[in-house]
Amino acid sequence: MIDRTGLAEFLRRRREALQPEDVGLPRGQRRRTSGLRREEAAALCHMSADYYARLERERGPQPSEQMIASIAQGLHLSLEERDHLFRLAGHTPPARGPSGDHISPGLLRVFDRLGDTPAEIVTELGETLRQTSLGVALTGVTTEFTGPARSIGYRWFAQPASRALYAAEDHPFLSRMWVSGLRERATLRGPGSRAAGYVELLLAESAEFRELWERHEVGVYPGDTKRFVHPELGALDLACQTLVDPGQSHYLLVYTAIPGSESYDKMQLLSAVGAGSRP
């Protein structure tokens, strides 16, 4: 059963505890609210301001599990707070660990401060959870895929057109890298895991994957530089810095270029190019 009073009070307290700068928003000069405004919280939670306001006023239908997950992420809740929110809404909390998509508040705080940098948060299986606007300009929108296609490793073999983002001469190595990484994760997580499911699908769908899988390679890791091919800017050689959240097996990837390099000059144009030409 939904605890409408408890849910409303919890949402209000968590909203009031968040400051605009905590979530990458400007404070402004005429702010009277102690924390976030309702419309700001609603936007972060990807819902209408009216729907969010009704929850805080103990009205409206019972929110779905998907909606509660979106609220938990939008309000930067910890896993404990997320689980409490699910129970208040009358739902069983999702599983924790590598199969979960809930990003920790600490990782989100770092991410929210990267508005002028291409960056993304991904799972251990290459499923994109968040992108900065410049991240979208660099790689296209990769958060909207569903099912197995959420994983870049799956798309690499099942949807070869996705390889156009990377330099052609790197494709053989990247194929080995994705298979090696998936083998390690499937072994670590065991039968029945999402990683094991991807293995089964790709063994059935891709002859290239099957050939590489038979090699039993492990330990094939990316180099210090990633070489992208942007449809408008051309070749980009970028360093990729990684911050790891071991609790959820999430990775914050930040892409930078060496100052003074050709790639650095091209990076300055990303915001102007935007994502209009990306798939």
Backbone as CSV, one residue per row, in Angstrom:
resi,resn,N_x,N_y,N_z,CA_x,CA_y,CA_z,C_x,C_y,C_z
1,MET,0.842,-1.200,0.000,0.000,0.000,0.000,0.879,1.252,0.000
2,ILE,0.450,2.242,-0.758,1.177,3.496,-0.809,0.953,4.297,0.471
3,ASP,2.000,4.859,1.011,1.929,5.740,2.179,1.981,7.171,1.644
4,ARG,0.828,7.732,1.348,0.798,9.031,0.680,1.404,10.141,1.536
5,THR,1.099,10.129,2.823,1.640,11.173,3.703,3.150,11.039,3.830
6,GLY,3.613,9.812,4.058,5.047,9.592,4.174,5.781,9.927,2.887
7,LEU,5.174,9.556,1.747,5.788,9.833,0.451,5.884,11.338,0.220
8,ALA,4.805,12.057,0.509,4.789,13.502,0.297,5.829,14.199,1.170
9,GLU,5.900,13.810,2.432,6.854,14.445,3.348,8.292,14.140,2.963
10,PHE,8.537,12.906,2.557,9.902,12.517,2.183,10.352,13.279,0.936
11,LEU,9.477,13.368,-0.073,9.818,14.103,-1.287,10.091,15.569,-0.976
12,ARG,9.262,16.155,-0.137,9.429,17.573,0.180,10.750,17.821,0.901
13,ARG,11.071,16.952,1.857,12.322,17.128,2.615,13.542,16.942,1.727
14,ARG,13.503,15.959,0.851,14.656,15.720,-0.023,14.818,16.864,-1.041
15,ARG,13.697,17.372,-1.531,13.761,18.504,-2.470,14.333,19.736,-1.792
16,GLU,13.875,20.022,-0.573,14.336,21.205,0.142,15.796,21.097,0.556
17,ALA,16.304,19.859,0.661,17.704,19.669,1.063,18.670,19.887,-0.097
18,LEU,18.162,19.817,-1.330,19.017,19.996,-2.498,19.122,21.479,-2.861
19,GLN,20.335,21.936,-3.118,20.561,23.287,-3.603,20.780,23.252,-5.114
20,PRO,20.466,24.338,-5.823,20.625,24.337,-7.285,22.018,23.914,-7.736
21,GLU,23.044,24.420,-7.040,24.406,24.078,-7.433,24.728,22.604,-7.214
22,ASP,23.952,21.922,-6.369,24.157,20.488,-6.155,23.807,19.673,-7.384
23,VAL,22.938,20.216,-8.231,22.454,19.469,-9.399,22.786,20.166,-10.709
24,GLY,23.745,21.100,-10.661,24.201,21.757,-11.870,23.298,22.852,-12.383
25,LEU,22.450,23.441,-11.505,21.552,24.521,-11.907,22.057,25.850,-11.366
26,PRO,21.811,26.958,-12.081,22.194,28.278,-11.552,21.284,28.677,-10.402
27,ARG,21.841,29.367,-9.421,21.037,29.767,-8.263,20.140,30.948,-8.597
28,GLY,20.625,31.909,-9.343,19.803,33.085,-9.621,19.844,34.061,-8.466
29,GLN,19.330,35.269,-8.679,19.433,36.329,-7.677,18.176,36.491,-6.834
30,ARG,17.054,35.956,-7.274,15.798,36.198,-6.552,15.221,34.912,-5.990
31,ARG,16.063,34.026,-5.589,15.594,32.740,-5.073,15.156,32.890,-3.610
32,ARG,13.930,32.504,-3.333,13.410,32.527,-1.963,13.239,31.128,-1.393
33,THR,13.168,30.131,-2.274,13.006,28.748,-1.832,14.282,28.268,-1.156
34,SER,14.137,27.529,-0.047,15.308,27.052,0.694,16.095,26.020,-0.091
35,GLY,15.427,25.244,-0.925,16.100,24.238,-1.742,15.697,24.395,-3.194
36,LEU,15.393,23.289,-3.843,14.924,23.351,-5.220,13.450,23.730,-5.274
37,ARG,13.061,24.422,-6.328,11.642,24.659,-6.576,11.013,23.363,-7.094
38,ARG,9.697,23.256,-6.946,9.008,22.051,-7.413,9.218,21.835,-8.911
39,GLU,9.158,22.914,-9.684,9.317,22.751,-11.126,10.737,22.310,-11.484
40,GLU,11.715,22.721,-10.685,13.091,22.280,-10.922,13.234,20.795,-10.605
41,ALA,12.648,20.386,-9.490,12.690,18.968,-9.127,11.968,18.125,-10.175
42,ALA,10.830,18.604,-10.648,10.072,17.867,-11.657,10.883,17.690,-12.936
43,ALA,11.580,18.747,-13.348,12.394,18.656,-14.561,13.516,17.641,-14.386
44,LEU,14.144,17.626,-13.223,15.207,16.659,-12.957,14.673,15.232,-12.968
45,CYS,13.412,15.070,-12.579,12.790,13.746,-12.504,12.072,13.366,-13.803
46,HIS,12.146,14.237,-14.806,11.552,13.977,-16.125,10.041,13.753,-16.029
47,MET,9.374,14.678,-15.359,7.913,14.618,-15.262,7.383,16.041,-15.224
48,SER,6.066,16.170,-15.364,5.472,17.499,-15.343,5.482,18.054,-13.926
49,ALA,5.523,19.379,-13.832,5.501,20.031,-12.524,4.193,19.735,-11.795
50,ASP,3.099,19.628,-12.560,1.804,19.344,-11.945,1.781,17.956,-11.315
51,TYR,2.342,16.962,-12.028,2.357,15.604,-11.489,3.191,15.550,-10.213
52,TYR,4.368,16.176,-10.243,5.221,16.154,-9.055,4.537,16.870,-7.884
53,ALA,3.904,18.015,-8.161,3.238,18.767,-7.095,2.132,17.946,-6.450
54,ARG,1.410,17.161,-7.244,0.327,16.332,-6.681,0.876,15.284,-5.727
55,LEU,2.054,14.751,-6.032,2.650,13.780,-5.115,2.973,14.422,-3.771
56,GLU,3.508,15.639,-3.802,3.840,16.326,-2.553,2.581,16.771,-1.802
57,ARG,1.442,16.800,-2.507,0.177,17.195,-1.874,-0.706,16.001,-1.561
58,GLU,-0.115,14.792,-1.641,-0.806,13.543,-1.295,-1.980,13.266,-2.216
59,ARG,-1.806,13.604,-3.495,-2.884,13.401,-4.457,-2.362,12.620,-5.654
60,GLY,-3.283,12.278,-6.555,-2.910,11.611,-7.790,-2.834,10.104,-7.650
61,PRO,-2.632,9.398,-8.772,-2.556,7.935,-8.753,-1.246,7.456,-8.147
62,GLN,-1.202,6.177,-7.822,0.037,5.598,-7.323,1.099,5.646,-8.417
63,PRO,2.283,6.231,-8.160,3.317,6.292,-9.195,3.868,4.906,-9.499
64,SER,4.209,4.678,-10.748,4.753,3.392,-11.168,6.182,3.224,-10.659
65,GLU,6.699,2.006,-10.768,8.084,1.749,-10.378,9.039,2.573,-11.228
66,GLN,8.735,2.696,-12.519,9.589,3.485,-13.406,9.604,4.948,-12.981
67,MET,8.456,5.461,-12.583,8.369,6.851,-12.163,9.136,7.068,-10.855
68,ILE,9.018,6.119,-9.929,9.732,6.241,-8.658,11.244,6.180,-8.884
69,ALA,11.676,5.318,-9.794,13.103,5.241,-10.106,13.599,6.565,-10.675
70,SER,12.784,7.207,-11.515,13.149,8.487,-12.093,13.221,9.576,-11.024
71,ILE,12.295,9.540,-10.070,12.317,10.511,-8.967,13.557,10.302,-8.101
72,ALA,13.860,9.050,-7.783,15.015,8.751,-6.949,16.304,9.258,-7.589
73,GLN,16.407,9.109,-8.916,17.609,9.579,-9.601,17.613,11.095,-9.691
74,GLY,16.457,11.678,-10.004,16.384,13.125,-10.149,16.699,13.865,-8.870
75,LEU,16.310,13.308,-7.724,16.564,13.942,-6.427,17.894,13.504,-5.817
76,HIS,18.708,12.799,-6.594,20.049,12.392,-6.158,20.016,11.595,-4.850
77,LEU,19.094,10.638,-4.768,18.964,9.855,-3.543,20.053,8.788,-3.457
78,SER,20.447,8.484,-2.242,21.339,7.352,-2.014,20.543,6.067,-2.217
79,LEU,21.231,4.929,-2.250,20.526,3.653,-2.409,19.560,3.410,-1.253
80,GLU,19.962,3.776,-0.039,19.073,3.602,1.114,17.829,4.473,0.972
81,GLU,18.024,5.707,0.542,16.894,6.612,0.348,16.016,6.142,-0.810
82,ARG,16.645,5.653,-1.866,15.872,5.124,-2.995,14.982,3.973,-2.556
83,ASP,15.548,3.029,-1.808,14.769,1.885,-1.339,13.614,2.333,-0.452
84,HIS,13.863,3.316,0.410,12.811,3.843,1.274,11.707,4.476,0.440
85,LEU,12.086,5.203,-0.607,11.098,5.836,-1.486,10.227,4.783,-2.159
86,PHE,10.830,3.712,-2.630,10.060,2.642,-3.269,9.037,2.064,-2.291
87,ARG,9.455,1.827,-1.073,8.539,1.237,-0.088,7.401,2.194,0.248
88,LEU,7.698,3.499,0.374,6.645,4.479,0.629,5.609,4.487,-0.497
89,ALA,6.082,4.250,-1.717,5.179,4.246,-2.877,4.493,2.906,-3.080
90,GLY,4.771,1.946,-2.199,4.102,0.655,-2.287,4.746,-0.331,-3.228
91,HIS,6.048,-0.167,-3.502,6.760,-1.051,-4.425,7.957,-1.714,-3.735
92,THR,8.382,-2.835,-4.290,9.586,-3.504,-3.816,10.805,-2.836,-4.440
93,PRO,11.817,-2.460,-3.657,12.998,-1.796,-4.218,13.718,-2.691,-5.216
94,PRO,14.319,-2.100,-6.259,15.090,-2.889,-7.232,16.339,-3.486,-6.584
95,ALA,16.894,-4.470,-7.267,18.137,-5.078,-6.790,19.275,-4.071,-6.863
96,ARG,20.219,-4.217,-5.959,21.409,-3.373,-5.984,22.523,-4.082,-6.746
97,GLY,23.621,-3.364,-6.971,24.783,-3.994,-7.577,24.887,-3.746,-9.067
98,PRO,25.683,-4.572,-9.769,26.010,-4.312,-11.175,24.833,-4.353,-12.135
99,SER,23.713,-4.949,-11.734,22.549,-4.977,-12.626,21.671,-3.745,-12.457
100,GLY,22.015,-2.879,-11.489,21.191,-1.708,-11.221,21.621,-0.496,-12.020
101,ASP,20.662,0.401,-12.294,20.937,1.608,-13.067,20.941,2.863,-12.210
102,HIS,20.724,2.734,-10.906,20.673,3.914,-10.042,22.084,4.441,-9.816
103,ILE,22.325,5.693,-10.191,23.642,6.309,-10.076,23.785,6.922,-8.689
104,SER,24.933,6.712,-8.060,25.152,7.226,-6.716,25.181,8.750,-6.715
105,PRO,24.742,9.397,-5.617,24.750,10.867,-5.547,26.142,11.452,-5.763
106,GLY,27.185,10.785,-5.227,28.534,11.306,-5.382,28.964,11.368,-6.834
107,LEU,28.680,10.302,-7.584,29.038,10.285,-9.001,28.235,11.327,-9.771
108,LEU,26.965,11.492,-9.404,26.137,12.508,-10.063,26.637,13.920,-9.778
109,ARG,27.128,14.160,-8.555,27.627,15.501,-8.231,28.824,15.861,-9.107
110,VAL,29.697,14.894,-9.343,30.834,15.137,-10.231,30.333,15.372,-11.656
111,PHE,29.428,14.505,-12.105,28.887,14.599,-13.465,28.217,15.951,-13.701
112,ASP,27.457,16.431,-12.712,26.711,17.680,-12.876,27.624,18.893,-13.057
113,ARG,28.882,18.753,-12.723,29.829,19.866,-12.853,30.639,19.793,-14.149
114,LEU,30.239,18.926,-15.059,30.978,18.727,-16.302,30.202,19.230,-17.512
115,GLY,29.462,20.305,-17.321,28.626,20.810,-18.403,29.399,21.269,-19.623
116,ASP,30.676,21.614,-19.461,31.462,22.098,-20.591,32.419,21.038,-21.120
117,THR,32.135,19.761,-20.822,33.034,18.668,-21.189,32.224,17.477,-21.708
118,PRO,32.697,16.801,-22.752,32.046,15.549,-23.152,32.250,14.487,-22.072
119,ALA,31.173,13.955,-21.553,31.266,12.962,-20.486,30.016,12.095,-20.502
120,GLU,30.140,10.895,-19.938,29.003,9.984,-19.844,29.204,9.049,-18.660
121,ILE,28.097,8.539,-18.146,28.129,7.506,-17.114,27.590,6.234,-17.736
122,VAL,28.363,5.147,-17.624,27.977,3.882,-18.235,28.062,2.762,-17.211
123,THR,27.353,1.677,-17.481,27.446,0.483,-16.654,28.659,-0.335,-17.084
124,GLU,28.919,-1.419,-16.368,30.048,-2.282,-16.712,29.852,-2.981,-18.056
125,LEU,28.631,-2.952,-18.595,28.346,-3.569,-19.890,28.207,-2.528,-21.000
126,GLY,28.650,-1.307,-20.717,28.620,-0.275,-21.744,27.244,0.284,-22.032
127,GLU,26.357,0.253,-21.044,25.006,0.813,-21.193,25.036,2.255,-20.668
128,THR,24.738,3.208,-21.523,24.848,4.615,-21.137,23.672,5.032,-20.267
129,LEU,23.988,5.608,-19.099,22.961,6.066,-18.171,22.770,7.576,-18.225
130,ARG,23.847,8.306,-18.425,23.783,9.768,-18.503,24.819,10.264,-19.507
131,GLN,24.516,11.383,-20.168,25.443,12.071,-21.050,25.349,13.572,-20.816
132,THR,26.482,14.252,-20.858,26.440,15.707,-20.908,26.026,16.121,-22.320
133,SER,25.675,17.393,-22.474,25.267,17.860,-23.802,26.410,17.725,-24.806
134,LEU,27.650,17.952,-24.360,28.786,17.788,-25.271,29.087,16.308,-25.499
135,GLY,28.721,15.466,-24.554,28.831,14.032,-24.778,27.904,13.587,-25.888
136,VAL,26.703,14.147,-25.917,25.754,13.852,-26.991,26.292,14.373,-28.320
137,ALA,26.888,15.581,-28.298,27.445,16.145,-29.518,28.578,15.284,-30.062
138,LEU,29.297,14.613,-29.181,30.424,13.780,-29.608,29.966,12.431,-30.149
139,THR,29.098,11.746,-29.435,28.766,10.356,-29.779,27.327,10.148,-30.219
140,GLY,26.487,11.198,-30.152,25.072,11.018,-30.406,24.359,10.580,-29.135
141,VAL,23.039,10.555,-29.179,22.248,10.151,-28.009,22.335,8.634,-27.848
142,THR,22.911,8.189,-26.752,23.045,6.748,-26.517,22.291,6.290,-25.272
143,THR,21.469,7.173,-24.713,20.687,6.815,-23.530,19.294,6.308,-23.879
144,GLU,18.910,6.388,-25.135,17.530,6.064,-25.510,17.362,4.658,-26.061
145,PHE,18.449,3.898,-26.158,18.332,2.514,-26.613,17.621,1.679,-25.553
146,THR,16.948,0.635,-25.993,16.256,-0.264,-25.079,16.716,-1.702,-25.327
147,GLY,16.465,-2.567,-24.350,16.834,-3.972,-24.485,18.333,-4.145,-24.617
148,PRO,18.778,-5.220,-25.249,20.218,-5.472,-25.394,20.949,-4.346,-26.112
149,ALA,20.252,-3.613,-26.987,20.890,-2.530,-27.741,21.383,-1.405,-26.846
150,ARG,21.010,-1.415,-25.577,21.545,-0.418,-24.651,23.063,-0.536,-24.540
151,SER,23.595,-1.734,-24.714,25.029,-1.979,-24.553,25.772,-1.663,-25.850
152,ILE,26.804,-0.823,-25.757,27.596,-0.517,-26.945,28.309,-1.759,-27.449
153,GLY,28.680,-2.672,-26.546,29.316,-3.918,-26.973,28.372,-4.786,-27.784
154,TYR,27.104,-4.830,-27.394,26.115,-5.579,-28.169,25.905,-4.909,-29.527
155,ARG,25.748,-3.584,-29.534,25.529,-2.874,-30.799,26.719,-3.045,-31.734
156,TRP,27.907,-3.150,-31.176,29.111,-3.277,-31.994,29.021,-4.476,-32.939
157,PHE,28.460,-5.568,-32.449,28.359,-6.778,-33.266,26.995,-6.924,-33.940
158,ALA,25.930,-6.511,-33.268,24.585,-6.703,-33.820,24.161,-5.576,-34.757
159,GLN,24.755,-4.392,-34.577,24.427,-3.228,-35.408,25.733,-2.591,-35.879
160,PRO,26.384,-3.183,-36.868,27.712,-2.738,-37.299,27.802,-1.255,-37.673
161,ALA,26.694,-0.632,-38.027,26.737,0.794,-38.377,27.230,1.643,-37.209
162,SER,27.095,1.110,-35.987,27.550,1.853,-34.808,29.063,2.026,-34.793
163,ARG,29.780,1.242,-35.583,31.247,1.314,-35.595,31.756,2.563,-36.300
164,ALA,30.884,3.247,-37.030,31.315,4.432,-37.780,31.863,5.522,-36.875
165,LEU,31.544,5.469,-35.587,32.023,6.468,-34.640,33.514,6.334,-34.367
166,TYR,34.092,5.180,-34.698,35.484,4.901,-34.342,36.335,4.721,-35.594
167,ALA,37.627,5.058,-35.495,38.553,4.926,-36.617,38.568,3.488,-37.114
168,ALA,38.474,3.297,-38.436,38.351,1.962,-39.033,39.525,1.066,-38.673
169,GLU,40.724,1.633,-38.576,41.887,0.808,-38.263,41.866,0.275,-36.839
170,ASP,41.012,0.839,-35.992,40.898,0.367,-34.607,39.840,-0.717,-34.435
171,HIS,39.028,-0.963,-35.460,37.906,-1.886,-35.326,38.320,-3.292,-34.890
172,PRO,39.354,-3.909,-35.479,39.729,-5.264,-35.036,40.095,-5.325,-33.552
173,PHE,40.858,-4.325,-33.090,41.218,-4.313,-31.671,39.991,-4.118,-30.791
174,LEU,39.110,-3.197,-31.176,37.919,-2.927,-30.370,37.006,-4.152,-30.309
175,SER,36.924,-4.904,-31.390,36.136,-6.143,-31.367,36.700,-7.101,-30.317
176,ARG,38.013,-7.278,-30.320,38.663,-8.154,-29.328,38.434,-7.621,-27.918
177,MET,38.502,-6.306,-27.763,38.331,-5.700,-26.438,36.935,-5.946,-25.887
178,TRP,35.898,-5.758,-26.736,34.531,-5.961,-26.265,34.289,-7.423,-25.892
179,VAL,34.792,-8.351,-26.684,34.604,-9.777,-26.382,35.348,-10.150,-25.106
180,SER,36.581,-9.666,-24.969,37.363,-9.942,-23.766,36.649,-9.423,-22.521
181,GLY,36.165,-8.180,-22.592,35.486,-7.597,-21.433,34.207,-8.334,-21.080
182,LEU,33.443,-8.728,-22.109,32.197,-9.440,-21.856,32.473,-10.814,-21.261
183,ARG,33.540,-11.476,-21.714,33.904,-12.777,-21.141,34.232,-12.633,-19.658
184,GLU,34.985,-11.603,-19.305,35.351,-11.394,-17.905,34.116,-11.121,-17.057
185,ARG,33.206,-10.291,-17.568,32.007,-9.956,-16.798,31.057,-11.147,-16.684
186,ALA,30.900,-11.884,-17.745,30.011,-13.045,-17.702,30.540,-14.098,-16.725
187,THR,31.859,-14.260,-16.675,32.452,-15.210,-15.736,32.283,-14.725,-14.304
188,LEU,32.487,-13.409,-14.108,32.375,-12.838,-12.762,30.942,-12.887,-12.251
189,ARG,29.982,-12.544,-13.102,28.580,-12.453,-12.664,27.860,-13.799,-12.710
190,GLY,28.305,-14.705,-13.548,27.765,-16.057,-13.551,26.560,-16.260,-14.445
191,PRO,26.110,-17.508,-14.564,24.932,-17.838,-15.383,23.700,-17.069,-14.906
192,GLY,22.880,-16.674,-15.856,21.674,-15.935,-15.505,21.881,-14.441,-15.397
193,SER,23.125,-13.977,-15.445,23.401,-12.547,-15.366,23.100,-11.874,-16.698
194,ARG,23.015,-10.552,-16.681,22.790,-9.824,-17.922,23.960,-10.015,-18.875
195,ALA,25.170,-10.081,-18.336,26.345,-10.307,-19.176,26.244,-11.653,-19.886
196,ALA,25.848,-12.693,-19.141,25.703,-14.017,-19.743,24.617,-14.011,-20.817
197,GLY,23.577,-13.232,-20.602,22.519,-13.127,-21.595,23.007,-12.494,-22.884
198,TYR,23.863,-11.476,-22.765,24.431,-10.850,-23.953,25.299,-11.848,-24.723
199,VAL,26.038,-12.679,-23.990,26.876,-13.681,-24.644,26.017,-14.625,-25.470
200,GLU,24.945,-15.115,-24.897,24.065,-16.045,-25.606,23.488,-15.401,-26.867
201,LEU,23.055,-14.159,-26.756,22.476,-13.472,-27.908,23.505,-13.291,-29.024
202,LEU,24.709,-12.844,-28.658,25.711,-12.560,-29.677,26.281,-13.827,-30.299
203,LEU,26.351,-14.910,-29.529,26.788,-16.170,-30.117,25.816,-16.629,-31.206
204,ALA,24.543,-16.306,-31.019,23.532,-16.690,-31.998,23.456,-15.726,-33.177
205,GLU,23.876,-14.466,-32.972,23.651,-13.444,-33.983,24.887,-13.064,-34.795
206,SER,26.084,-13.271,-34.267,27.270,-12.724,-34.922,28.349,-13.781,-35.120
207,ALA,28.706,-14.032,-36.372,29.792,-14.975,-36.674,31.127,-14.425,-36.186
208,GLU,31.316,-13.101,-36.306,32.559,-12.493,-35.823,32.700,-12.684,-34.315
209,PHE,31.596,-12.473,-33.590,31.644,-12.663,-32.138,31.978,-14.106,-31.803
210,ARG,31.365,-15.052,-32.497,31.628,-16.473,-32.214,33.104,-16.803,-32.435
211,GLU,33.692,-16.283,-33.520,35.100,-16.572,-33.808,36.014,-16.008,-32.713
212,LEU,35.731,-14.776,-32.284,36.551,-14.164,-31.237,36.309,-14.818,-29.880
213,TRP,35.081,-15.251,-29.638,34.757,-15.906,-28.364,35.550,-17.199,-28.206
214,GLU,35.770,-17.900,-29.289,36.507,-19.159,-29.245,37.980,-18.962,-28.905
215,ARG,38.478,-17.762,-29.011,39.886,-17.500,-28.672,40.129,-17.466,-27.163
216,HIS,39.069,-17.236,-26.369,39.178,-17.189,-24.904,40.164,-16.116,-24.441
217,GLU,40.165,-14.981,-25.124,41.046,-13.882,-24.724,40.457,-13.120,-23.541
218,VAL,41.309,-12.749,-22.609,40.934,-11.851,-21.520,42.057,-10.824,-21.358
219,GLY,41.753,-9.744,-20.654,42.775,-8.747,-20.405,43.080,-7.837,-21.572
220,VAL,42.159,-7.709,-22.526,42.346,-6.788,-23.645,41.670,-5.465,-23.262
221,TYR,42.483,-4.500,-22.874,41.949,-3.249,-22.336,42.218,-2.078,-23.281
222,PRO,41.392,-1.015,-23.189,41.592,0.147,-24.067,42.881,0.883,-23.741
223,GLY,43.430,1.570,-24.743,44.627,2.371,-24.537,44.294,3.711,-23.907
224,ASP,45.306,4.568,-23.804,45.110,5.874,-23.167,44.328,6.833,-24.048
225,THR,44.295,6.569,-25.360,43.650,7.481,-26.296,42.536,6.764,-27.050
226,LYS,41.384,7.444,-27.163,40.291,6.933,-27.982,40.207,7.777,-29.249
227,ARG,40.103,7.105,-30.383,40.055,7.810,-31.662,38.637,7.755,-32.215
228,PHE,37.990,8.922,-32.225,36.627,9.046,-32.727,36.644,9.611,-34.143
229,VAL,35.557,9.358,-34.868,35.349,9.955,-36.190,34.007,10.675,-36.156
230,HIS,34.052,11.994,-36.023,32.836,12.791,-35.956,32.381,13.129,-37.372
231,PRO,31.078,13.063,-37.657,30.602,13.287,-39.035,30.881,14.681,-39.567
232,GLU,31.074,15.660,-38.705,31.341,17.024,-39.157,32.752,17.497,-38.833
233,LEU,33.275,17.057,-37.704,34.597,17.526,-37.278,35.717,16.608,-37.710
234,GLY,35.389,15.396,-38.122,36.410,14.460,-38.561,37.076,13.729,-37.405
235,ALA,38.345,13.381,-37.571,39.064,12.564,-36.593,39.338,13.352,-35.312
236,LEU,39.127,12.705,-34.174,39.386,13.285,-32.863,40.141,12.268,-32.013
237,ASP,41.334,12.650,-31.550,42.110,11.805,-30.642,41.924,12.338,-29.232
238,LEU,41.204,11.586,-28.392,40.828,12.081,-27.078,41.312,11.155,-25.972
239,ALA,41.781,11.767,-24.887,42.092,11.004,-23.690,40.797,10.720,-22.954
240,CYS,40.701,9.564,-22.348,39.499,9.182,-21.592,39.878,8.919,-20.149
241,GLN,39.453,9.798,-19.260,39.676,9.628,-17.826,38.456,8.939,-17.225
242,THR,38.689,7.978,-16.345,37.608,7.152,-15.810,37.546,7.230,-14.293
243,LEU,36.349,7.492,-13.782,36.080,7.455,-12.344,35.115,6.310,-12.091
244,VAL,35.452,5.425,-11.157,34.686,4.195,-10.950,33.908,4.260,-9.645
245,ASP,32.631,3.869,-9.709,31.827,3.638,-8.507,31.752,2.127,-8.321
246,PRO,32.595,1.547,-7.450,32.643,0.083,-7.338,31.367,-0.530,-6.790
247,GLY,30.596,0.244,-6.008,29.383,-0.307,-5.428,28.350,-0.689,-6.467
248,GLN,28.206,0.139,-7.489,27.220,-0.098,-8.551,27.869,-0.518,-9.859
249,SER,29.203,-0.585,-9.899,29.935,-0.912,-11.130,29.569,0.046,-12.256
250,HIS,29.548,1.343,-11.908,29.311,2.390,-12.882,30.610,3.145,-13.134
251,TYR,30.729,3.679,-14.354,31.946,4.364,-14.764,31.600,5.741,-15.314
252,LEU,32.270,6.772,-14.799,32.161,8.113,-15.351,33.333,8.310,-16.306
253,LEU,33.033,8.492,-17.592,34.055,8.661,-18.620,34.083,10.126,-19.040
254,VAL,35.263,10.732,-18.958,35.441,12.143,-19.298,36.454,12.239,-20.431
255,TYR,36.066,12.901,-21.525,36.904,12.968,-22.717,37.547,14.345,-22.836
256,THR,38.866,14.373,-22.985,39.607,15.623,-23.123,40.619,15.498,-24.247
257,ALA,41.103,16.648,-24.728,42.123,16.683,-25.769,43.322,17.489,-25.270
258,ILE,44.495,17.184,-25.791,45.710,17.889,-25.397,45.641,19.330,-25.901
259,PRO,45.787,20.333,-25.001,45.752,21.736,-25.442,46.771,21.996,-26.544
260,GLY,46.346,22.728,-27.556,47.218,23.050,-28.667,47.167,22.054,-29.806
261,SER,46.533,20.905,-29.573,46.445,19.890,-30.624,45.294,20.204,-31.569
262,GLU,45.301,19.553,-32.727,44.213,19.726,-33.682,42.889,19.253,-33.084
263,SER,42.945,18.155,-32.319,41.727,17.637,-31.691,41.183,18.629,-30.668
264,TYR,42.078,19.330,-29.973,41.648,20.335,-28.991,40.885,21.460,-29.690
265,ASP,41.416,21.913,-30.813,40.733,22.981,-31.563,39.361,22.515,-32.045
266,LYS,39.273,21.267,-32.482,37.991,20.739,-32.939,37.000,20.615,-31.788
267,MET,37.505,20.274,-30.617,36.623,20.123,-29.448,35.927,21.432,-29.097
268,GLN,36.580,22.554,-29.396,35.972,23.843,-29.096,34.736,24.094,-29.957
269,LEU,34.615,23.337,-31.038,33.483,23.505,-31.958,32.311,22.579,-31.636
270,LEU,32.497,21.660,-30.693,31.455,20.677,-30.407,30.133,21.316,-30.009
271,SER,30.192,22.329,-29.154,28.951,22.944,-28.682,28.196,23.593,-29.839
272,ALA,28.926,24.124,-30.831,28.272,24.740,-31.981,27.690,23.698,-32.923
273,VAL,28.402,22.575,-33.060,27.935,21.497,-33.936,26.699,20.837,-33.350
274,GLY,26.723,20.576,-32.035,25.601,19.907,-31.386,25.456,18.479,-31.850
275,ALA,24.262,17.930,-31.651,24.001,16.527,-31.982,23.126,16.370,-33.212
276,GLY,22.986,17.470,-33.967,22.051,17.412,-35.089,22.375,16.373,-36.119
277,SER,23.670,16.125,-36.332,24.056,15.175,-37.380,24.323,13.773,-36.854
278,ARG,24.210,13.612,-35.539,24.496,12.297,-34.978,23.302,11.368,-35.156
279,PRO,23.522,10.038,-35.232,22.408,9.093,-35.373,21.576,9.044,-34.117
